[in-house]
Amino acid sequence: MLLKLFKALTQCVTIILIGCLSRRLALFSPSEAAGISAFVGRLAMPGLLFLAMAELEIDSEAWRLVAAISAAKGLVFAITAGLCLSALCRRTSDSVPFAERKATWLGRAGLYAIATTQSNDFALGLPLCAAIWGGRFDSTIY
């Protein structure tokens, strides 16, 4: 199982490195990159999500996995938001009214918390879960 997990991690990191290198070496023009991004974000991913939701078989094991993932993400979200708020509250500026500073703090903390919990669900979650559980929860990951 550890070998399968290592193989899945290696594949994910390799794909990420290929993307970084193609960006750094300018293999795609900005218009081509925008086209790929539009295709993936507006057509391919929504289609895969719809297909996964249509074929989803709900059983008790799947609900436990979803609950565990949701609890872990909620915990990471709360810790990130709390740390951001405590760090941002210390940096005070007397020139800006408190109400405006508070709104800015909450917005920034929320964005950082969202970034920590929603960044690589599809890129890393599916291959790693497939390596660990052998594809048993593939449709649940989506």
DOMARRO-52587 format. One record per residue (C-alpha): chain; x, y, z. Coordinates in pm, 1 decimal. Each point is the difference from the previous one (the first is absolute). Layout:
REM DOMARRO-52587
+-------+----------+----------+----------+
| chain |        u |        v |        w |
+-------+----------+----------+----------+
|     A |        X |        Y |        Z |
...
+-------+----------+----------+----------+
//
This chain:
REM DOMARRO-52587
+-------+----------+----------+----------+
| chain |        u |        v |        w |
+-------+----------+----------+----------+
|     A |      0.0 |      0.0 |      0.0 |
|     A |    285.1 |    238.9 |     81.4 |
|     A |    149.6 |    -59.8 |   -344.0 |
|     A |   -334.3 |     85.6 |   -164.9 |
|     A |    -23.3 |    317.6 |    207.4 |
|     A |    354.7 |    100.0 |    -96.2 |
|     A |    -76.8 |    -66.7 |   -367.0 |
|     A |   -314.8 |    216.3 |     15.6 |
|     A |    187.7 |    282.6 |    175.0 |
|     A |    280.7 |    -20.5 |   -256.0 |
|     A |   -249.4 |     23.5 |   -286.4 |
|     A |   -172.7 |    302.5 |    156.4 |
|     A |    326.3 |    183.3 |     64.9 |
|     A |    123.8 |    -80.8 |   -351.5 |
|     A |   -312.9 |    143.9 |   -157.9 |
|     A |     29.1 |    314.5 |    212.1 |
|     A |    367.9 |     38.1 |    -96.3 |
|     A |    -81.9 |    -44.2 |   -368.7 |
|     A |   -259.6 |    275.9 |     30.5 |
|     A |    248.2 |    229.8 |    175.4 |
|     A |    267.6 |    -67.7 |   -259.9 |
|     A |   -236.9 |     56.4 |   -290.9 |
|     A |    -97.3 |    334.6 |    152.6 |
|     A |    360.4 |    100.8 |     70.6 |
|     A |    121.2 |   -105.5 |   -345.8 |
|     A |   -300.8 |    168.7 |   -166.0 |
|     A |   -101.3 |   -314.2 |   -188.5 |
|     A |   -352.3 |    141.5 |    -32.1 |
|     A |    -83.7 |    354.2 |    -99.6 |
|     A |   -223.3 |    197.4 |    237.6 |
|     A |   -299.1 |    -50.2 |   -229.5 |
|     A |     63.1 |   -376.6 |    -19.2 |
|     A |     34.2 |    -21.5 |    378.6 |
|     A |   -323.6 |    196.4 |     37.9 |
|     A |   -171.1 |   -241.7 |   -239.9 |
|     A |    119.9 |   -305.4 |    193.2 |
|     A |   -109.0 |    160.2 |    326.3 |
|     A |   -341.3 |     86.7 |   -140.5 |
|     A |    -49.2 |   -354.0 |   -134.4 |
|     A |     97.4 |   -165.6 |    327.3 |
|     A |   -182.6 |    243.7 |    229.3 |
|     A |   -317.8 |     48.7 |   -199.9 |
|     A |    -51.0 |   -327.6 |   -182.3 |
|     A |    212.1 |   -296.0 |    111.4 |
|     A |    -16.7 |     34.3 |    380.2 |
|     A |   -373.1 |     81.4 |     16.1 |
|     A |    -65.8 |   -294.9 |   -231.5 |
|     A |    202.4 |   -235.0 |    219.9 |
|     A |   -172.3 |    131.2 |    311.3 |
|     A |   -344.3 |    -49.2 |   -153.5 |
|     A |     86.7 |   -352.5 |   -112.2 |
|     A |    138.7 |    -88.9 |    343.1 |
|     A |   -308.9 |    135.6 |    177.2 |
|     A |   -231.5 |   -185.0 |   -239.4 |
|     A |    178.6 |   -332.2 |     59.9 |
|     A |     51.5 |     44.7 |    374.8 |
|     A |   -100.9 |   -300.1 |    208.6 |
|     A |    -60.2 |    105.8 |    356.9 |
|     A |     80.8 |   -251.1 |    271.2 |
|     A |    100.4 |     24.0 |    364.5 |
|     A |    374.2 |    -17.2 |    -70.7 |
|     A |    -20.1 |    286.4 |   -244.7 |
|     A |   -177.2 |    219.3 |    254.6 |
|     A |    268.3 |    -71.4 |    260.2 |
|     A |    269.6 |    101.5 |   -249.5 |
|     A |   -185.5 |    318.5 |    -93.6 |
|     A |    -51.7 |     82.3 |    368.5 |
|     A |    367.2 |    -58.9 |     79.1 |
|     A |    117.5 |    216.5 |   -290.6 |
|     A |   -247.8 |    273.5 |     92.6 |
|     A |    107.5 |     -3.7 |    365.1 |
|     A |    367.2 |     20.3 |    -94.2 |
|     A |    -62.7 |    285.2 |   -242.3 |
|     A |   -211.7 |    182.4 |    257.8 |
|     A |    277.1 |    -31.0 |    256.2 |
|     A |    265.9 |    126.8 |   -242.6 |
|     A |   -232.4 |    284.3 |   -104.4 |
|     A |    -61.5 |    106.4 |    361.6 |
|     A |    369.0 |    -18.3 |     95.2 |
|     A |    106.5 |    199.8 |   -307.8 |
|     A |   -267.6 |    264.7 |     51.1 |
|     A |     85.3 |     28.6 |    370.6 |
|     A |    372.4 |     33.6 |    -63.5 |
|     A |    -56.9 |    257.0 |   -273.8 |
|     A |   -235.0 |    204.0 |    218.5 |
|     A |    242.3 |     -3.7 |    291.7 |
|     A |    289.2 |    104.0 |   -225.6 |
|     A |   -199.9 |    270.9 |   -176.9 |
|     A |   -148.1 |    141.5 |    321.5 |
|     A |    348.5 |     70.0 |    130.4 |
|     A |     79.3 |    217.1 |   -298.3 |
|     A |   -216.6 |    298.4 |     79.9 |
|     A |    -17.3 |    330.8 |   -175.9 |
|     A |   -154.2 |    298.9 |    175.8 |
|     A |    -73.4 |    177.1 |   -327.6 |
|     A |   -265.5 |   -255.6 |   -101.1 |
|     A |   -322.7 |    -32.0 |    203.8 |
|     A |    -40.3 |   -323.4 |    195.0 |
|     A |   -310.4 |   -116.2 |   -190.3 |
|     A |    182.1 |     21.5 |   -333.3 |
|     A |    305.5 |   -180.9 |    137.8 |
|     A |   -219.6 |   -276.4 |    140.9 |
|     A |   -170.0 |    -56.4 |   -337.9 |
|     A |    338.1 |    -15.7 |   -172.1 |
|     A |    133.9 |   -243.4 |    262.1 |
|     A |   -298.7 |   -231.2 |    -36.8 |
|     A |     24.3 |      6.0 |   -378.5 |
|     A |    370.2 |    -80.9 |     -3.6 |
|     A |    -32.7 |   -270.6 |    261.9 |
|     A |   -285.3 |   -156.5 |   -197.7 |
|     A |    198.5 |      4.0 |   -324.1 |
|     A |    303.5 |   -160.8 |    162.0 |
|     A |   -218.8 |   -261.8 |    167.4 |
|     A |   -173.5 |    -81.6 |   -329.4 |
|     A |    336.8 |    -26.9 |   -174.5 |
|     A |    127.6 |   -251.0 |    256.5 |
|     A |   -304.8 |   -225.9 |    -23.1 |
|     A |    -95.8 |      9.9 |   -368.1 |
|     A |    327.1 |      5.6 |   -188.4 |
|     A |     68.5 |   -351.6 |   -130.9 |
|     A |   -302.6 |   -219.5 |     58.8 |
|     A |     -8.6 |   -135.8 |   -352.5 |
|     A |    370.3 |     10.4 |    -79.8 |
|     A |    112.1 |   -186.6 |    311.9 |
|     A |   -311.5 |   -141.3 |    164.3 |
|     A |   -110.1 |   -240.6 |   -270.9 |
|     A |    338.9 |   -163.8 |    -75.9 |
|     A |     90.2 |    -33.6 |    368.3 |
|     A |   -335.4 |   -150.4 |     98.9 |
|     A |     13.7 |   -232.5 |   -299.8 |
|     A |    346.9 |   -113.9 |    110.9 |
|     A |   -112.0 |    -55.7 |    359.2 |
|     A |   -345.3 |   -153.2 |    -52.6 |
|     A |     36.7 |   -136.5 |   -353.2 |
|     A |   -265.3 |    210.3 |   -170.8 |
|     A |   -276.7 |    -95.8 |    242.6 |
|     A |    -81.3 |    365.7 |     76.1 |
|     A |     83.6 |    161.8 |   -335.4 |
|     A |   -351.2 |    133.5 |    -58.7 |
|     A |    -22.5 |    123.8 |    360.4 |
|     A |    306.6 |    220.7 |    -37.3 |
|     A |   -173.5 |    213.1 |   -260.4 |
+-------+----------+----------+----------+
//
